[in-house]
Amino acid sequence: MKANLNLGSISGIKIIIHWTFFLLIIWIALQEINQGGSTEAVLFNVTLILSVFVCVVLHELGHALMAKHYGVQTKKITLLPIGGMASLDKIPEVPKQEFLITIAGPLVNVVIALVLYFLIPVSYFTEQNITELLYSLKKFSLQSFLFYLFIVNVGLVLFNLIPAFPMDGGRILRSLLAMKINRVKATQIAVSIGQFIAVIFLLIGLLYNPFLVFIALFIFIGAYGENQMVHHLAILKGHKVEDAMLTQITKFNPNDSIQDVIMTLITGTENDFVVIENEEVKGIVYHDEIIKNSQDKSLLIKDIMNSSFKLIDINTDLKKVYELTHSEKNNFFAVVDNNKLVGAIDLNNLNEYILLQAKLEY
């Protein structure tokens, strides 16, 4: 969906609000109205949520700017109803770098909380008895607004430090373990601890709070994905594109008919194709474009090919290609040797290569 809102960029990092975020704002406003809340109450709660997400953006910027210090680029930060997500090119395998990049996010919230602690001041609330405290928090004042924001930032720090992937705490734990043992083993230990915590959350959630069930599933999926990725990268270490690339590929000319590529698609196993002219790669024809334009028989390959593509050198590390296939929208790449097309590589045959290499390990 194209309804995402681009807020601009900071230090070259795009800040994007996912369209589902606006559903959260609408839901909060409707909830307040249904409970008989005034216009002031609606504005107070919506403003608070927006302020919380400013803190989330600052948290993600903490990760991104520290990552930039170590040469890791961040394409964008996306705001979702469940929080923020910084799209880093990769997580450094050097434990110290991973630790500093990961801890930078929660430290931003610690700084925000400390500033708010003295700005409010928090003692104004903590020195009150329960009745006075509840009365103070019900007032739509700047002081109560800042107090809620203080509590949220403390909560963000505590939640993110849970030692379970994909939270920051899981990466912090892994980086500390990796300072003493290898990264694969460190990840396995961190994942096991995270999944144990997920089981506890699941049991408590089933008994008391369904939201904890969601968090438990979130941890399970995140932990599994992280463990799989690290294991795959370890398998691919030392291997080059030449070891895994496809060599028997069908090539097309820009002036070939779309009918030619459709017939090849139907009668073969290939989904994406390289377009060449005078032995030079001119573009890539992706499966989605073929299907989308299949009804128009008059089209030529040059009409549907993608001219913005990455060429992979035959001597490139497979680890780098693995990262590309998981970060790029399209994961089919032409492989060249001295600028001459020699094959292609995509996520499917890369996964097959990983499976075969994993079998050879045992």
N, C-alpha and C positions, 0 to 999 in steps of 0.2 A: 504494500500500500504506500502511496506517495504523500500521505497527509502528515508526514513527520515535519517538525518545525526546526529549522536550522537557526540557532541563536548567534551564529558567528564562530569565531575561533579565538583561542588564547594560546600564544606561543606556537602557532601552527596547528593546534589541536581543535578539531571541529566539536562544537557542543550542540547535540541534537536531542530534541524532546520527541520520544516515540509517541505516535498518535494515541496509543492506549493510555498514556499518562493523563490525557484530558478526560477520559472516562472516570478516573479516580477523582478528579476535581468535581465533576458533575455528581458522582455518587456521594461525596462528602457533603456537598451543598444540599442534595435531596434528603439525605439522612437528617441533617440539621432542621430542614423545613418540616419534615414529617414528625419530628419530635417537638414541634411548636416553637422552634428557635426563631429569633428575630433576625432582621437583616444584618444587624451588628454582629450577631453570633456567627452567621454564615461567612461574613467577610473576615472575622477573626480567625476562624478555622481554616479557611482557604488560604489566607495570608500566612498562617503558621505552616501549612503544608508546603507552600511555595518556598518559604524560608528554610524549611528542613531540606528541601531538595537543592537549595543553594549550598548548604553545608555538605550534601552528598557530592555535588560537583567539585567542591573544594577538596573533599576527601580523594576523589578520583584524580584530580589534578596533582595532588601530593604524590600519588603513584607515578603519574605520567611524567612529571618534571624530574623526579628522581631517576626514572627509567631513561629519560633523555640524557641525563648526566652520564649514563653508562652506554650511550649509543643505541638505546632501544627506542624506536619511534612509536608514537601512539597516533593512530589515524583519527580516532574520534572518541568522544565520551557520549554515551547514549543514556538518557533518563527514561527509566521504565517505572511503572507503578510500584514495583518491589524494590526499587533502588537504582543505583547507577552502575554502568559497566564501561570500563576503559578498554578499548581495543588495542592492546599492546601487540607489537609484531611478534614478540616472544618473551618468555621469562628466562633471564640469564641462568646458566647452569652453575655459575660461580656462587657458592653459598652466601658469601658476604654480600654480594650484589643483590641477590634475591631477597635477603633479609632486609636490607636498607630500602629497596624499592617497595617491599610489602609493608614495612612498619611505617613508612612515610604517610600512608593514608590515615591510619588511626591517630597518628601524632598530630595531624591537622585538626582532628576533632578534639583532641586533648587541649590544644592551644585555644580553640574556639570556646570550649567549656571553661577554661581558666579565665579567659577574658570576660565571659558572661558571669562567672562566679563573683568577680569583684565589681562588675558593672551594675548588677542588680541592686544591692548585694544579696547573695543567697541567705545570709544570716537573717534577713528580714522575714523570710519564710520559715527557716528552721527553728527560730526562737519562739514561734507561735504554737499554741496548743492546736489540737486537731480541728476543733470547731472554727477557730480563727483562720487556720490554714485553708480549710475548705472554702470558707467565705472569700478569702483573698484570691483563691484560684478561680472562683466563679466570676470574678470581676474582669471585664474586658479592658484591662489596663496594660500599658507598656511593660510594667513590672511583671505581671503575670505571664505576658507573652514571652518575655525574655527568660523567665523561669522555666516555662515549658520547653523552650529552645535549648536551655542548659541541660534539662533532663534527657532530651532526645539525643544530644551529642554524647552524653555519658553513656546512654544506651547503645549508640552506634559503636562506641569504642568497645564496650563489653561484648556486644554481639559479634563484631568482626574479629575479636580475639579468641572466639571459640576455636579450639584446635581441631578444626575439621575443614576439609576442602568442600566447597570452593571459597570459604571465608578466608580472610587474611591470616587468621590464626593457624590454619592448616599449612599455609606456605611458610609462615614463620617457624613453625615446629619442624617442617621438612628441612628448611635451610639450616637450622641449628643442628639437626641430626646429621645432615650432609657434611658438616664440618669435621665429623668424626668417622662416618661410614660413607659408602658410595651412594650416589643419588637414587638409584633404583631401590635399594634396600631402605633408604631413608623415606622414600615415598610410600613404600609398602607399609612401613610402621605407622606413618602419619595417617594413611588411609584407614588402616585397621582401627586406630584410635578414634578417628572421625566417624566411622561406621558404628562403633560401639556407642558413641554419643548419640548418633542418629536413632539407634534402637531405643535408647532411654527416652528421647524426645517422642518417638512413635508411641511407646507405651503410655507415657504421661498424656500425650495428645489424645489417644483413644479414650482415656478415662476422663480428662478434664477440658482440654482445649484443642479443637480440630486444627487450629492454625499450626500447632506444633507438628501435626502429621505432615503438613505441607513442607515445613522446614526439614523434617526427617527425610522426606523424599528428595528434596533439593540437595541435601548433603550426600545421600546415597548416589545420586546421579553424578554430582560433581566429583565425588571421590573416585567413582569408577572411571570417569572420563580422564581424570588426571593420571591415575595409575596406568591406564592403557596408553596414554600419550607418552609418558616417560619411558615405559617399557619398549614402545615402538622406536623411540628415538635412540635408545640404547642398542637395539638390534641393528639400526641403520648406521651406527657410528662406524666410520671408516669405509663405507660403501659409496660408490659413485653412480651417477645417473646411467652410465654405460652398462652397469650391472643389471639394471631393472627395466630399461626402456623398451618400448615396442618398436620393432624394426620393420615388420610387415604391415605397413599402413597404406591406406588408399589416399592418393593426392588428387586434387582437382585444380583446374585452371579457372581463373576469374570469369571466363566467358562460357564455361560449361553451364548446362541447363540445371535448374533445380530438380528436374525429373531424374537426372543422372545420380544425384546424391540421394534422392528418395529411394531409388532402386537399390543402391548400395546399402542403404540403411536397412531396408527390408530383408535383403538376401544375405546379409553378413552380420557380424557381431559388433562392428564399430559404431560408435554414437557420434563422435566428433571428428572433424576432418581438417587437414592442413591444405591451404590454398597456395599454390606456387605459380610463378611465371618467370621464365628465363632463369630457373634454378634459384629464384629468390622467394622467400616466404612473404606472401602478400596479405595473408589473413587466416583466420580460423572460422570454420563453420560449426557452430555449436548445435547440439541436438534440439534445444528449445526453439531456436530460430527456424530450424528445418520444419518442425511440427507446426509452428505458428503460421508459416507461410506456405504450407504444403498444398493449399487449395489453388494458389495462383501459379498456373503452369507456365506463364510467360516469363517468370523471374529467372535471372541468371545468378550464378554463384556470387558474383561481385555485389549483387543487390542485397544479399543476406549475410555476407561474411562480416566478421568483426575485425576491423583494422587496428584496433588497440589490443595488443597482445604482448606477452612476455616470451622471449626466446630463452631456452635453458641450454647452457653449454654442457657438452657431454661429460666434462670432468667435474661438474658441480656435485657437491656433497648431497647425498640423498636426504640427509637431515634437513637441509635448507629447502628442498623440494617438498618434503613432508609438511613443513611449516607453511609453505606457500599454498599447498592444496587445502589447508585448513583456514587460511586467512583470505584467500581470493574467492570472489564469487564464482568464477569459472576455474575448474581444476584440471584442465587439459592444456598441455604445453608442448609446443614443437621443440625438438632437440636438435641442436646444430653442432657441427665440428668445423672450426674455421669458417663460420658463417654459411656452411653448406648443410642442408637438411639431411639428417641421418636417422630420424625416428621421432617418436613422441612418448610422452609419459603422462599418465593421469592417476587419479586417486584409486581407481579400481585395480590397475595392475601393480601399483605401489603397495596396496593392501595384500594382494596375492604374494608379492615378493616377501613382505613381512611375515606372512603365515608360513611360507616355505623356509625362511631363515630361522623362524622360531622352532620349527620341527628339527632343524639341523642342530639346534643348541642342545637337544635332549638325546 
